[in-house]
Amino acid sequence: MVGLPRRRRSVFAGSSSTRRSPLADVDWILWGVPWAMILLAGGLIASTQRDAPTTEWYQHWVTAAVGMVIALLLARMPMERVLRWQWPIYGLMVASLIAVRIIGVSALGAQSWINIGGFYVQPSEFAKVAAILLLAGVLSRHPVERPVDLLRPIGMIAVPWLLVFVQPDLGSSLVFGAVLLTMLFWSGMPGAWVVLLLSPLVSAIAAGTWPWALIGWIPLMGWLAWKSLPWKRPAASMAVTVQGLFAVITPWLWEHGLRPHQRARLTLFLDPAQDPLGGGYHLLQSTVGIGSGQILGTGLLHGSLTKLRFIPEQHTDFIFSALGEETGFIGSVLVVAGFVALMWRLLQIAGRARTDLESLVVVGIGAMLMFQVVVNINMTIGLGPITGIPLPFLSYGRSAMLVNFIALGLCASVARRGRPSRPW
């Protein structure tokens, strides 16, 4: 395993009985799970593009190979050297997101790409890793011990979040929130504070779906603030005020803060049949395709719905529907199990990291990957709204693929220098 210390060379190293295999130190979960998915994804993407005028499946593998080279270089680099550049990286990230607003290219209702020499780069993907590096540095030096300590990390994540949200890219903006909350909790912030940070979102949702729930929810949050925060009465009053404010302004934000296609994405998953030829078309066809795979699937390149291209953008955000149709329930479960194994390995690396800073980097990367996995799969099976979040290592997307391998390289760097595991 990468995280284990290398054995000291013996004086008899030339002997075949003591020579170690070059593969002895390979972290098979950290590298094997993603590459298994990438190889599978090449076949799935090829299946979605049968009889299409252009094909991109081989580019998926080429991009992964380039990403692997970058990851291996990062894995050999001490994390301290990488983190010296966290502020320049953060500044470059903010500048690129601003450039998107000025010279960006629009596609699928969002202005999220920059054309660099014929290659379309999505800065919002790279911004995720840049934000993780900066948050890890800030939280390791300034842990959240008082409510006022939240201003620094929230302020730093608010800049890229806002720039991504106005593109508009709702899916990527949600990733920033998930990363922030996870890293705050891992850094030692009380769980009650995490609930309080999430509570305005719950109030906003309740205001538009079940307003009567606010009668119990708002007082509950006031009580939680009184129990967990200093200056109990002012804290409880502020918590109740914030909940009420979000409940009141939600209808206005719903009408004027979101575009029609964004509102449709957030609600049509509840009843996609209300617009079967419009906004609900993706969800209906996706669930039909996944269900048609049954237990064993139709086999790669044999999916009827995939072949006839009934599902738009299936090679990107809806690749899980092709997986379900052509590999069935068994294949889908194996992929989900692979993501669970990868997350478990990342938690192991974070737990054995030498410093809090390195541990926070790995946890932030794990939160980034797993949040995308959960949201994307729920989206394709009809349990969540369509948010435009890709499925890591499976969805086609060059920027996302490179970012995923950069993230793996950083985790491998932490693992190589981490504390050895305890014997059973």
N, C-alpha and C positions, 0 to 999 in steps of 0.2 A: 504494500500500500504506500501511496505517496507520503502519508502523514507519519509513517514509522521511520525511526532513525536508521541511517545506513550502517551496515555492519562494518567494523574495522577490517581492512584487508589482512588476510593471513600471510605469513611468510611463504606458505605453500600455495599462493594464489594461482600459480600456473597449473596446479593439478586440476584435472577435470572433476575430481570428487568435491572440490571446494569452490569451483568457479560458479558465480551466481548468474542466473539467466538475465538478459537485458530486460525481460518482462517482469522480473520479480517485484519491481517497485511501481509497476503501473497501477493506478487507481482505477480498477475495472468498473466501478459504479460511476464515478465522476466522469469518465470518458466513454465507457462502453454504452451506458444507457442513452446519452444523447446521440452517439453515432448509430446505434441500432435504429433509433427513430428517424434519423436523417436518411439512412439507406431506405427504410420503408417509405418515407415521404417522397423520395424520388419516384417510386412506382406509383404512388397515389396521385402525385401531380401529373405524371405522364398519362394516367388514366383519365384525369379531368380534362386533358387537352388533346384527346384523340380526335382526329379530323379537324383540329383547330388550325387556323392559318399560321400561327406561331406557337412554338413550344418553349417551355422554360424549365423543364424538369432537371435537365443536366446542369443548368446554372445554379440550382439548389445545392448540388454536390460540389461544384466549383467554389461557390461562396463559402461553403462549410470547410473546404480544404484550406482556403486562404485564412479563414477564421481560426483554424486549428494551428496554423503556423504562428499567428499572433498570440494565441493562447499559450503555446509552449514557450514563447519568448517571455511573456509575462510571468509564467510559472517559475522561471529561473531568476526573476528579478525580486529582490527583497521588497516587501510591502512599504517599508519606510521610504525607499527611493521613489515609489509610485506616488505616495502621499505627499511628498514634497511639492508635487505639481498640482495639488488639489485645487488651489485658488486659481491658477492660470487655466486649468481645465474647466472650472466652473465659469470663469469669465468668457472663455471661448464658447462654451455651451450657451450662455445667455446671448452672446453676440450672434450666434448662428440662429437662435430662435427669433431674434429680432429681424435678422436678414430674411427669414421665411416670410414675414409680414410684408417685406419690401419687394423681394425678387422671387418669392416662392412660386412653385407650380401647383396648380389646383387639380385635384382628381377626387372623384367620389364625394363631392360636397365639402372637401376640406383642403386648405392651402397648407400642406405639410411637407413638401419636398423642395429641394434645391437641386438644380441641374448643374453638375460639376463635370465638365468635359464629356458630356453624354451619359453620365451616370447620375441616377436620381438618388440623392441621399436624404434620409429622413432624420433631421436633427433631434426630434423629440425622442427617438429611440436612444441615442447616445446621451441625451440629457438625463436619462434614468440612472445610468452608472455614475455620471458626474455628480448628481445629487447625492447618491449613496456615499461616495468617497468624502464629500464635504460634510455630510451629516455625521459620518463616523468620526471624523476628526473633531468636529464641534462637540459631540456628545461625550467623547472620551475625555476631553479636556474640561468640559463644563456640563457635568451630569445634571439632570433635572431634579433638583431637590426642593425647589419652591415654585409656585405657579409662575412667578415672573421669569424663571429660567426657560419657560416655554417660548418666550418671545423670539429668542435667537434662532432655534431650529425651525420654528414655524415661519419666521420671516424669510429664512434662506430657501425653504421649499416653496414658499408662496410665489416667488419670482418665476421659476420655470413652470410651475403649475398654471399660473395665470396666462403666460405666453403660449402654452400648449392648449389651454382651454379655449382661447379666442381664435384658434386656427380655423374652425373649431375641431378639436380632437378630444372628445369626451372620454374615450377609452383610456388613452395614455394619461390624461389628467387624473383619472382615478387611481392609476398605478402609483403616482406620487403620494397620494394620501395613504394608501395601504403600506407603502414603504416607511413613511414617517411614523405612523402609529406603531408598527412592528418594532422599529428601531428604538423608539421611545420606551416601549415596554421592556425590551431586552436590556436597555441601559439602566434599568432599575426604577423607572417611573411607576408609581402605584397603579394597579389595574383600575381602581375607581376613577382615576384621572383620565384613563383611556376611554372609559364609558362616557365620561362627561364631554370629552372631545367629540365623540361620535353622536352624542345625544341631539345636537341641532339637526343633524341629517334625519334622525328618526322623527323628530318633530315636524320637519318639512314634509316627509313622506306621509305621516299620519294626517297632516292638515289637508292633504289632497285626496286621501283614500278613506280614512276613518277618523273624522274629527273628534268623535266622542272619546277616543282613546287618550286624547290630550288631557282630559279631566284627571286621569290617574297618572299619566306620564310626567307632566310638568311638576306636580308636587313631589313625585318620586325623585326627580333630578335635583330639586331644591333640597330635599332631605339628604341625598348623597353628597351634595356639595357641602352641606352643613357638617356632615360626619367626617369628610376626608380633607377638607381644605382649612387653612388658617383663616382668621377673621370670619368666623362662622356665619354671623348674620349678613354681613355684606356679600360673602360668597354665595350664600343661599339666594339672596335677593338678585344677584347678578345672574345666577344660573336660571332662575325662573324668568327673568327679563329676556335673556337670550333665547330661551325656548319659545316664549311668546312672540318675540320678534320674528323668528324664523317661521313660525306658524302663520303669522300675518302676511309676510312678504312673499311667501311661497307662491300663491296664486299669481301675483304680478310677475315674478321671475319666470314662472311657467309660460306665461303668455308673451313676455317681451325679452327674456333672457335666453331662450332656446329657439332654434329654428324649427319649422314644422317637421322636417325629417328626423330631427333629434327627439322631439316629443313623441313621434310615432314609434321610434325605436324603443323608447322607455316604457311604452304602454301596450304595444301590440302583442307582446309575448303572452299577456294574460288571455287574449282572445284573438289570435291571428286570423281566424275565419271572418272577422268583421271587414277585412280588406284583403281577400285571398289573391287578388291580382296585383296588389300594390305592396304596401309595407309588410303585410303578413306573408307574402309569397315565399321569402327566404325561409322563414321558420316552418311553414307547412311542408315545403319540399324537403327541407333538411330532416325533419322528424320522420317523414315517409321513407326517405332514403336509408336512415339509420335502422328503422324498423324492418325494412325489407331484407336487411342482412341476416336477420334471425341469429342463430347460434354460431354458425361457422362462416357466414358470409358467402358472397358469390365468387370470390377469388379476385386477385389483382387483375385489372384490365377487363373485368367481366361485369362490372356494375352497370345495370341498365340506365338508372337515373343519372349516374355519373357520365356514362357514354353519351347520352342525349343532351347533356349540359343543362338539365332542368334547374340547377342551383347556381345562380350567379356568384362569381368570385369564389368558387368552391376551392380553388387551389390556394387561397390565402386564408381568410377568416373562417371559412366553412370546411376546412380540410377534414375535420373530425367526422363530418357526414359521409365523406368518401371512405374514411376508415371504417365506419360502422357498416356501410353497405358491402364493402369488399372483403373485410376480415371478420365481420359479425361481432357478436357479443364477446367471444373469446378474445379476439384481437383488441377490441376496445378495452377490455379489462386488463389485458397485459400492458397496454400503453399506460393506463392509469396507474397500474402497479409500478411501472418503471418510473413515473414521476414521483410516486411516494418513496421509492427507494432512493431516488436522487435527493429528495428533500431530507430524508433521514441522514444521508451521507453529509449533506451540508450542515445539518445540526451537529453532527459529530465533529466536523472540522471547526465549527464555531466554538464548541465546548472545549476543544483542545488547543485553541489559539493561544499564543504566548501573551498577547496583550488584549485589553478591552477594545482597542481600536480595530485590530484585525478581526476580532470576533464580530464586531458591529458591521464590518464590511460584508462578511459572509452571510450574516443574518439578513441584511438589507437585500443582498442578491437573491437569497432564498425567498424572501417575501415578494420580490419583483417577479420571479419566475412562477411561483405557485399561485399568486393572485391571478396572473394571466391564464394559467391552466384552468383554475376553477371557473373564472368568468367565461372563458371561451367555450368550455365543454357545456356549462349550463346554458349558454346562449344557443348552441347548436341543437340541444335536445329539448329546448322550449321551456327551460326553468329560469331563464333570465332574459333581460332585454339585449338587443343587438347593440353592442358598444364598439365594434371595430377593433377588438383586441385579438392579436394573432395567437396561435398555439405554438409555444416555443419548440423549435427544432423541426416542427412538422409543417407549419404554414410557410408558404413561399414569401420571401421578403429578404432582400440582401442586407439592408440596414439592421433589421431585427436579428438576423443570423450572426452578423459580425458582433453585435452587442452581446448576444448570448455567449459567444466564445470568449470575448473579452472578460465577461463575468466569470466564466469557468477558469480562465487563466489566473484571475485574481484569487479565486478560491484555492486553486492548486498551489499558488505561492504561499498562502497561509498554511495549507496542509503540510507542505514540505518542511516548514520550520516550526510546526506545532509540537506540543508536548506529546510524548508517546502514550498510546492507550494502555490502560491498566490491564494486567493479566486477569484472566477469569479466576 
